[in-house]
């Protein structure tokens, strides 16, 4: 039993998270997806290389679109207000922070999306025979991803 108390390393649950759009207040979301990053790959071959293959090297990182989904709440226009600030060649970039929390509510992992801006807003289908909540989603693009523990 003493060994169990000392070995208190457990995977974190994925349901206890919060999102901040730079306002300092957490916005409740149903789902966050797309926190992916992948370096582009450069392939080249020296002209005098005796091996019949290319050399592969990492290039710049690319980031996926992050999708945030939440229930539609009356008089909550957070997504649309941000989206309406996009004009020809002007966008309102801001920092979006996603925090995964432990069982006691302390942030354990933090993803910071720098220079984020909305690129798509969508709503769920409406059906007269469904008993689900209406959901809206926003897809955001960003320039840099910073990850921290604790």
Order of alpha helices (4+ residues) and beta strands (2+ residues): alpha-beta-beta-beta-beta-beta-beta-alpha-beta-beta-beta-beta
